Amino acid sequence: IDPDILISKIKDIKATKTYLDISFYPNLTDGEIRRYYTDFYFLPDSYRKRCLSPWMVAYIFPDGSVGPCLSLNYSIGNVKENKFTDIWNGEAALRFRRMLKEKKYFPVCPRCTEFYRF
């Protein structure tokens, strides 16, 4: 991705008047966008450096598997086999959240938009 082209496109979108509410996350400055796309380890100072996504959302995939995040191939259950509430409050979900709470985030997290969402 060319950061300068992306910056230009974001500015164009923000300048467009629309009835839709368009949000950008991560909502980075121009300098942060350049660093985000040129330095894999860059983490913007303006963000909390903790992933909250597994406490807020779950992803249900076509096969019924439920994942706590989009960036890891990790299933906490399957809605074809168990009730969603049992999966959400189940041991696999709790274990994942405990591990994430301890580590704050995994190496892949800063490259996931969900990291910046909440």
C-alpha positions in Angstrom: 0.0 0.0 0.0 1.3 3.4 -0.9 0.7 5.5 2.2 0.5 8.8 0.3 -2.2 7.5 -2.0 -4.1 6.1 1.0 -3.8 9.5 2.8 -5.2 11.2 -0.3 -8.1 8.9 -0.6 -9.0 9.2 3.1 -9.0 13.0 2.8 -11.3 12.7 -0.3 -13.7 10.5 1.6 -13.7 12.8 4.6 -14.4 15.8 2.4 -17.4 14.1 0.7 -20.8 15.1 2.1 -22.9 12.0 2.6 -25.8 10.9 4.8 -23.8 7.9 5.9 -21.7 8.0 9.1 -18.2 7.0 8.0 -15.7 6.2 10.6 -12.0 5.4 10.2 -10.2 3.1 12.6 -7.5 3.3 13.3 -8.0 7.1 12.9 -4.3 7.9 12.4 -2.6 11.2 11.5 -0.8 11.4 8.1 2.5 10.7 9.8 1.1 7.7 11.7 -0.3 6.3 8.4 3.1 6.5 6.8 4.7 4.7 9.7 1.9 2.1 10.0 2.5 1.0 6.5 6.3 1.2 6.5 7.2 -0.1 10.0 5.6 -3.4 10.9 6.3 -2.9 14.6 4.9 0.7 14.7 2.2 1.2 17.4 0.6 4.6 17.5 0.9 6.4 20.8 -2.6 7.6 20.6 -4.0 4.1 21.3 -4.3 2.2 24.5 -2.1 -0.7 23.5 -4.6 -3.3 24.7 -7.1 -5.4 22.6 -10.6 -5.3 23.9 -12.3 -7.0 21.0 -12.7 -10.5 22.6 -14.8 -8.8 25.4 -17.0 -6.9 22.9 -17.6 -9.1 19.8 -17.4 -12.6 18.5 -17.1 -13.8 14.9 -19.3 -16.6 13.6 -18.0 -18.2 10.5 -19.9 -20.1 7.8 -19.0 -23.5 9.3 -20.5 -22.4 12.7 -17.1 -21.9 14.4 -16.9 -18.9 16.7 -13.7 -16.9 16.9 -12.7 -14.2 19.4 -10.8 -12.3 16.8 -10.3 -12.1 13.0 -6.5 -12.2 13.0 -6.0 -15.5 14.7 -7.1 -18.9 13.6 -8.5 -19.8 17.0 -12.0 -21.2 17.7 -13.8 -21.0 21.0 -16.7 -23.2 20.0 -19.3 -23.9 17.3 -22.8 -22.6 17.2 -23.9 -25.7 15.4 -23.0 -27.7 18.5 -23.5 -25.4 21.4 -25.6 -22.3 22.3 -23.8 -19.0 21.7 -24.1 -17.9 25.3 -22.4 -21.1 26.4 -19.6 -20.5 24.0 -19.2 -16.8 24.9 -19.0 -17.7 28.6 -17.2 -21.1 28.1 -13.8 -22.2 29.2 -12.1 -21.6 25.8 -13.3 -18.0 25.6 -12.4 -17.3 29.2 -8.9 -18.9 28.7 -8.3 -16.7 25.6 -9.4 -13.6 27.4 -7.2 -14.4 30.5 -4.2 -14.9 28.2 -4.9 -11.7 26.3 -5.5 -9.7 29.6 -2.1 -10.9 30.8 -0.2 -10.2 27.5 -2.3 -7.0 26.6 -2.1 -7.9 22.9 -0.5 -10.5 20.6 2.1 -9.5 18.0 -0.6 -9.6 15.2 -3.0 -7.2 17.1 -1.6 -3.9 16.0 -2.2 -4.8 12.4 -5.9 -5.6 13.0 -8.5 -2.9 12.8 -10.4 -4.3 15.8 -7.4 -3.4 18.0 -8.3 0.3 17.4 -12.0 0.0 17.4 -12.9 0.0 21.1 
